[in-house]
Amino acid sequence: MTVFDGRMLEALICPQTQGPLSYDAQTQELISKRAGLAFPIRDGIPVMLVDEARKLD
């Protein structure tokens, strides 16, 4: 598994809300609390597509 570079988080925003994201190392996802979405990180690369995001409970 490739590790996500946390410095990338400074440059990324939620594509739906343009709000901030947080990194969940356990699930390897970027979380947008405002949108209620979790964007997957695959091979160290964030997949910032709303269609690929998981809805948060």
Long-range contacts (C-beta under 8 A, 24 or more apart in sequence): 1-28, 1-43, 2-43, 2-44, 2-45, 3-44, 4-28, 4-41, 4-44, 4-46, 5-44, 8-46, 12-46, 12-48, 15-48, 15-49, 15-50, 16-50, 29-54, 31-56
